[in-house]
C-alpha cells in the first residue's frame, strides 16, 4: 500500500491494527503518526490512550503485552514503537533480546482495541526475514523516502497554502535552494515566511533572501550554481560572505569539490540511462540534489569536470601543506574557472 492510500483509509475510518513505517524522511513519518493520533485518539484522552516504546530498551514481548491489555477509560489506544531494527538487515546491536514469536502470534490475531506502529530507521526492510514477510501479510507497510524534485516543490506550495499564504513553484524552488531538502527545516522556514507575509499574503523570493539563512553547504551550492552560470562576481561575493562567517577555506574547497564530483557522477550515470530516482539511490542523494547537479553538469563537458576535480585535488594539497595562501588559492581557482 502507498502512503496516499493509507492516509485516505485512515481519514475514512479504516485503520490497520499494525503499521510499519520505514525510510529516511522522518518528517513524513512524524506527520503520519500525528494523523493516526488525530483519528485514533481523542485529544482529551491521550494520556490514557497512547504508549511509546523503544526496542533498544524494551523487549518486543512487553510491547505485545501492552497491545493485548485492554485500554483504561478509552475505546482504543495507539502504541508507537521506535528503533524497530528487528525488521532490518544485520544483527540487532542492542542489549535487549526479543522473542519475535510473540509478535508473530499477535499478528495472527491482533487486538481490536490497539493500533501498533513500528518506526524503522532505515531505507529498506530485510525481505529475507520471516517477521518482515509476516507483517507485510498481516499489517500495512509504508515507505517514507525523499520526494522527487517536482514533488518537493509542490509540497512546499501546498504547505504555504495550508498556512494561509500563496507561493509560486519558482519561489518554492528558491526556498529549497536556500534552506535545503529536509522537510522539517523547510516546514520551519515556511512558518517564518508565512508569519512575515501574513494571512492571505504572498511569499516572494525577496522574502526568502531576507529571512532564510543559508547553511554553509547551501552557500557553496549557490556558489557552484554561479560558477556553472559563469557569474564569477556573484560566486566571489558568496565566497567572501562565507569568510566573514569564519568558514574554513579548506572546508569550502572540499564542498566545491563534492558538488563537482556529484555533477560528474550524474553525467556518467545519465549516459547509462539511469533515471533521476535511480541516480539518487545510487549516490545516496536527495532527488532534488540530483536534478540540480544534472542541470549544472550540462554546462560542462566531462573532460572539463575531470580537470576541475584534478585542480581542486591539487589545491587541497597545496592549502594543507602551506604551499599557497588558502584564500588566494580559492580566488585563483574561481578566476581560472570563470576565464
Buried (B, 14 or more C-beta within 10 A) or exposed (E): BEBEEBBEBBEEEEBBBBBBBBBBBBBBBBBBBEBBBEBBBEEEBEEBBBBEBBBBEBBBBBBBEBBBEEBEEBEBBBBBBBBBBBBBEEEBEBEBEBEBEBBBEBBEEBBEBBBBBBBBBBBBBBEEBEBBEBBBEBBBBBBBBBBBBBEBBBBBBEBBEEBEBBBBEEBBBBBBBBBBBBBEBBBEBBEEBBEEBEEEBEBBBEBBEEBBEBEBEBBBBBBBBBBBEEBBEBBBEBBEEBBEEEBEBBEBBBBBBBBBBBBBBBBBBBEEEBEBEBBBBBBEBBBBBBBBBBEBBEEBEEEEBEBBBEBBEBBBEBBEEEEBEBBEBBBBBBEEBBE
